[in-house]
Amino acid sequence: MILSPSITIPGLVRIKGGALERLGLYLRRGGHLRVVVAASAGLPAAVEAVAREGLAREGVEILQWLEIADNDFEGVAGLFARLPGAAQALVGLGGGKALDAAKYLAFLARRPYFAVPTALSHDGFCSPQASLTIAGRRRSLAAALPHGIVVDVQVCLGAPRILWLSGVGDLVSKLSAVFDWKLAFHHRGEPVEDLAALLSDATVRQFLDNPAFTVQGLTHLATALMLNGIAMEICGSSRPTSGSEHLISHALDALCARPRLHGLQVGLATYVTCRLQGQQADTVDRLFQATGFWDAIRADPFVREEWLAALAAAPGVKDDFFTVLSTRDCLPEFQAMLDHDPCLAGCFV
C-alpha cells in the first residue's frame, strides 16, 4: 500500500455558471477577508471586473493585485518577499502561469490557495505541483492542492476553443499514463496505487460520454481534470497522469523553436504512445475526431524533425521513470507512423 499517510483535498468546489461573481461570497464564508490575487496579464477586462466587483460586494479586501506574465522562479520568489503578512489567502485567476505562481506563493506563505481558472487547458489548476521556470527550463516544484476550486463554466466557454482542445489532450493522456505505470510494475515492480489509477482512468471515461464544447461538457471536463489532481495527491506522484506522452512534450518544450500548448503536444503524443503500447489508440482517435482536435493540429502542423528528435530524447527526460519508451527503441515505429498512419496525415510538415 503506497497511500500517503495524509492527503489534502479541496474543501470548496464550485464548478458552474456564474461561479466567478460569487467568489467573494465563497471567500467570506471561509473567513478570508484579506487576499492577494495573482491574475494573468492580459486577463479580459470583463472577467477582471466581475472578480473585483464580487470581492468588493462581500467586503473582501484585495491587498495586492499581481499581474503575472511569466512564472520564473526568481520572479515568484521576489513576489513572496513582498507578500503582505496580513494576507489570509491567495487567489490564482486566469491561466496556468498565474495559477502556478499563486499556488507556489501560497505554499511558501502557508496560506490557503483558491484556484480560479478561466480556461480548461490542462489539469495543473488542481495538482500538488507548481510548474515554474528555473534557468530557462520548466520545473515541477512541490506545492499543495488548492483549498478551493472555483470554475465558472460560462467564462471558460468564452475562452478560445483551442484552450479547451488543449484540456481534452491533457485529459486523454491519462489512458497512456496509467498503462505506462502498470508497465513499470510488471517490468520493475514499481508499486501502483490502485485507487489513484482507477480515479485517473475513470475521469477519461466520464468525459468520453459527452465530449462537447458546451456548459455540460465543460463541467465534465473541469471535474475530470480536478480529479486527476486528486489522483496525484493520493499516490504522492504524477504517475496517474503522466507517462511517455508527457516525456515527449517536455522534450518538445526544450527542443522546439515554437513549443505549442501543453495539452496539444501531450494529446498528439498520447495517440502516438497508445500506438506504441498497442492499446486504446482507436479510442483516442474517435475522441479527437469528435472534438475537432485533429483539425486543429492540421491547421497548425507540428515540425516532423522536432518530433523525431523529441521522441529520441524523451526516455532520458526524467531519471528512473519507466515507460513504454524504456522497453525498446521506439523511433523506427514512430517514423513508420509518420509515413503511413492516416490519422497523422497533415499533422506534420
C-alpha positions in Angstrom: 0.0 0.0 0.0 1.5 3.3 -1.0 -1.2 5.7 0.1 0.3 8.8 1.6 -0.2 9.0 5.4 -2.4 12.0 4.9 -3.7 13.9 1.9 -5.3 17.2 1.4 -8.3 17.8 -0.8 -10.2 21.0 -1.8 -12.8 21.9 0.8 -14.6 24.1 -1.6 -15.5 23.0 -5.2 -17.8 25.2 -7.3 -18.0 24.2 -11.0 -20.9 26.0 -12.5 -22.1 29.1 -14.5 -21.9 32.3 -12.5 -19.3 31.0 -10.0 -16.9 33.8 -10.6 -19.3 36.6 -9.4 -19.7 34.6 -6.2 -16.0 34.3 -5.5 -16.2 36.9 -2.8 -19.1 35.0 -1.1 -17.1 31.8 -1.0 -14.0 33.6 0.5 -16.1 35.5 3.1 -17.8 32.3 4.2 -14.4 30.8 4.9 -13.2 33.9 6.8 -10.8 35.0 4.1 -11.4 38.8 4.0 -7.9 40.0 3.0 -6.5 38.4 -0.1 -3.7 38.7 -2.7 -4.8 38.0 -6.3 -2.4 36.7 -8.9 -4.1 37.3 -12.2 -2.9 36.6 -15.7 -1.6 39.6 -17.6 -4.0 40.4 -20.3 -7.0 39.0 -18.5 -10.2 40.1 -20.3 -11.4 43.3 -18.7 -14.9 41.9 -18.3 -13.6 38.9 -16.3 -11.4 41.1 -14.1 -14.4 43.4 -13.4 -16.6 40.5 -12.4 -14.0 39.2 -10.0 -13.3 42.6 -8.4 -17.0 43.5 -8.1 -17.7 40.2 -6.5 -15.0 40.6 -3.9 -15.9 44.2 -3.1 -19.6 43.3 -2.7 -18.7 40.8 0.0 -16.2 43.1 1.8 -13.1 41.1 0.7 -10.1 43.4 0.6 -7.6 43.0 -2.2 -4.2 43.7 -0.5 -2.3 43.1 -3.8 -3.4 42.5 -7.4 -0.4 40.9 -9.1 -0.3 40.7 -12.9 1.5 37.6 -13.9 3.1 37.4 -17.3 5.9 35.0 -16.5 6.3 32.4 -13.8 10.0 32.1 -13.4 11.2 31.0 -10.0 13.2 34.2 -9.3 10.2 36.4 -10.1 7.9 34.4 -7.9 10.5 34.5 -5.1 10.6 38.3 -5.4 6.8 38.4 -5.1 7.0 36.2 -2.0 9.4 38.7 -0.4 6.9 41.5 -0.8 3.8 39.5 0.2 1.7 41.3 2.8 1.8 39.4 6.1 -1.9 40.3 6.6 -2.9 38.2 3.6 -5.3 35.4 4.7 -5.4 33.7 1.3 -4.1 33.8 -2.2 -6.3 33.6 -5.3 -5.0 32.5 -8.7 -7.1 33.9 -11.5 -6.7 33.2 -15.2 -4.3 30.8 -16.9 -1.6 28.4 -15.9 1.2 30.8 -15.2 -0.9 32.9 -12.8 -2.3 29.8 -11.1 1.1 28.2 -10.7 2.6 31.5 -9.3 -0.3 31.8 -6.8 -0.1 28.2 -5.8 3.6 28.4 -5.1 3.3 31.7 -3.2 0.6 30.2 -1.1 2.7 27.1 -0.4 5.7 29.2 0.7 3.5 31.5 2.8 1.4 28.6 4.2 -1.8 30.3 3.3 -4.9 28.8 1.7 -4.9 28.9 -2.1 -8.0 29.3 -4.3 -7.7 28.3 -7.9 -10.0 30.2 -10.3 -9.1 29.1 -13.9 -10.7 31.0 -16.7 -9.9 28.2 -19.3 -9.5 24.5 -19.0 -6.3 23.9 -20.9 -4.7 21.3 -18.6 -5.0 19.7 -15.1 -2.5 22.0 -13.4 -5.1 24.1 -11.6 -5.6 21.2 -9.2 -2.3 19.4 -8.8 0.1 19.2 -5.9 2.9 20.7 -8.0 3.7 24.2 -9.4 5.3 24.5 -12.8 7.9 27.3 -12.7 10.8 28.2 -14.9 14.3 27.9 -13.5 17.3 28.9 -15.6 15.2 28.7 -18.7 13.8 25.2 -18.0 10.4 24.3 -16.8 10.4 22.5 -13.4 7.7 21.0 -11.3 8.1 22.1 -7.7 6.3 20.7 -4.7 3.2 22.6 -3.7 -0.2 21.8 -2.3 -3.7 21.2 -3.7 -6.0 24.2 -3.7 -8.1 24.9 -0.6 -10.8 25.8 -3.0 -11.6 25.5 -6.7 -13.9 27.9 -8.5 -14.6 27.3 -12.1 -17.1 29.5 -13.9 -18.0 27.3 -16.9 -19.6 30.3 -18.7 -16.3 32.1 -18.5 -14.5 29.1 -19.8 -17.0 28.7 -22.6 -16.0 32.2 -23.7 -12.3 31.3 -23.8 -10.7 30.4 -27.2 -11.7 26.9 -28.2 -8.1 25.9 -28.7 -7.6 26.1 -24.9 -10.5 23.6 -24.5 -8.9 21.3 -27.0 -5.6 21.5 -25.0 -7.6 20.4 -21.9 -9.0 17.5 -23.9 -5.5 16.5 -24.9 -4.2 16.6 -21.4 -7.2 14.6 -20.1 -6.9 11.8 -22.6 -3.2 11.4 -21.7 -4.3 9.5 -18.6 -5.1 6.5 -20.8 -1.4 6.1 -21.8 -0.1 7.3 -18.4 -1.9 4.6 -16.4 -0.8 1.9 -18.8 2.8 3.1 -18.5 2.5 3.0 -14.7 1.4 -0.6 -14.9 4.2 -1.4 -17.3 6.6 -0.1 -14.6 5.0 -2.5 -12.1 5.3 -5.5 -14.4 8.9 -4.8 -15.5 10.4 -3.3 -12.3 7.9 -3.9 -9.5 7.1 -0.3 -9.1 4.0 -0.1 -6.8 0.7 1.0 -8.3 -1.8 2.8 -6.1 -5.0 1.2 -7.4 -7.4 4.0 -6.3 -5.3 6.7 -7.9 -5.0 4.7 -11.2 -8.8 3.9 -11.2 -9.7 7.5 -10.5 -7.5 8.8 -13.2 -8.8 6.3 -15.8 -12.4 6.9 -14.8 -12.2 10.6 -15.4 -11.5 10.0 -19.1 -14.4 7.5 -19.3 -16.8 10.1 -17.9 -15.7 12.8 -20.4 -15.9 10.4 -23.3 -19.7 10.2 -22.8 -20.1 13.9 -23.6 -17.0 15.4 -25.3 -18.8 18.6 -26.2 -17.9 22.3 -26.1 -21.0 23.1 -24.0 -21.7 24.1 -20.5 -22.3 20.5 -19.6 -19.3 19.3 -21.5 -17.1 21.9 -19.8 -18.5 20.9 -16.4 -17.5 17.3 -17.1 -14.0 18.3 -18.3 -13.4 20.6 -15.3 -14.5 17.9 -12.9 -12.3 15.3 -14.6 -9.2 17.5 -14.6 -9.7 18.3 -10.9 -10.0 14.6 -10.0 -6.7 14.0 -11.9 -5.0 16.4 -9.4 -6.5 14.4 -6.5 -5.2 11.2 -8.0 -1.7 12.6 -7.9 -2.2 13.6 -4.3 -3.4 10.1 -3.4 -0.2 8.4 -4.6 2.2 11.3 -4.0 3.5 11.4 -7.6 2.5 12.4 -11.1 2.3 8.7 -12.2 -1.5 8.5 -12.6 -1.5 11.5 -15.0 1.9 11.5 -16.7 3.7 8.9 -18.8 5.6 8.7 -22.1 3.3 11.4 -23.7 4.5 13.9 -21.1 8.1 13.0 -21.5 7.7 13.7 -25.3 6.0 17.0 -24.5 8.8 18.0 -22.1 11.4 17.2 -24.7 9.5 19.3 -27.3 9.5 22.2 -24.9 13.3 22.0 -24.8 13.9 21.4 -28.5 11.2 23.2 -30.4 11.7 26.6 -32.0 8.0 27.2 -31.1 6.6 25.0 -28.4 2.8 24.7 -28.6 0.1 24.5 -25.8 1.0 21.7 -23.4 -2.3 19.8 -24.0 -1.9 19.9 -27.8 1.6 18.4 -27.5 0.5 15.9 -24.9 -2.7 14.9 -26.8 -0.9 14.1 -30.0 1.8 12.3 -28.1 -0.9 10.3 -26.3 -2.1 8.9 -29.6 1.5 8.0 -30.6 2.1 6.4 -27.2 -1.1 4.4 -27.3 0.0 3.0 -30.7 3.4 2.1 -29.2 1.6 0.4 -26.3 -0.8 -1.4 -28.6 -3.9 -0.2 -26.7 -6.7 2.4 -27.0 -5.4 4.3 -30.0 -8.8 3.9 -31.6 -10.5 5.5 -28.6 -8.1 8.5 -28.7 -8.8 8.8 -32.5 -12.6 8.8 -32.0 -12.3 11.4 -29.3 -10.1 13.6 -31.5 -12.5 13.3 -34.4 -15.5 14.1 -32.3 -13.9 17.2 -30.7 -12.1 18.6 -33.8 -8.7 18.0 -32.2 -7.2 16.6 -35.4 -8.5 19.5 -37.4 -6.8 22.0 -35.0 -3.5 20.2 -35.3 -3.7 20.1 -39.1 -4.5 23.8 -39.2 -1.1 24.5 -37.5 1.0 21.4 -38.0 4.0 20.3 -35.9 7.5 20.0 -37.3 8.3 16.4 -38.1 12.1 16.6 -37.4 11.4 18.3 -34.0 9.1 15.4 -33.0 11.7 12.8 -34.1 14.3 14.5 -32.0 11.9 14.7 -29.1 10.9 11.1 -29.2 14.6 10.1 -29.3 15.3 12.4 -26.2 12.2 11.6 -24.2 13.4 8.4 -22.4 16.1 10.5 -20.8 14.0 13.4 -19.7 13.2 12.1 -16.3 15.6 9.8 -14.3 14.3 6.4 -13.3 10.9 6.8 -14.9 10.0 3.6 -16.7 7.5 3.8 -19.6 6.9 2.0 -22.9 9.8 4.1 -24.3 12.1 2.2 -21.9 11.2 -1.2 -23.4 12.8 -0.7 -26.8 14.0 1.8 -29.4 10.6 3.2 -30.5 12.0 5.7 -33.0 11.6 3.4 -36.1 8.0 2.7 -35.2 7.3 6.4 -34.9 8.9 7.0 -38.2 6.6 4.4 -39.7 3.6 6.1 -38.2 4.5 9.4 -39.7 4.8 7.8 -43.1 1.7 5.5 -43.0 -0.8 6.4 -40.3 -3.8 8.2 -41.8 -4.7 9.8 -38.5 -1.3 11.7 -38.5 -1.7 12.8 -42.1 -1.4 16.6 -42.3 -0.3 16.8 -38.6 3.4 17.3 -39.5 5.4 19.3 -42.0 
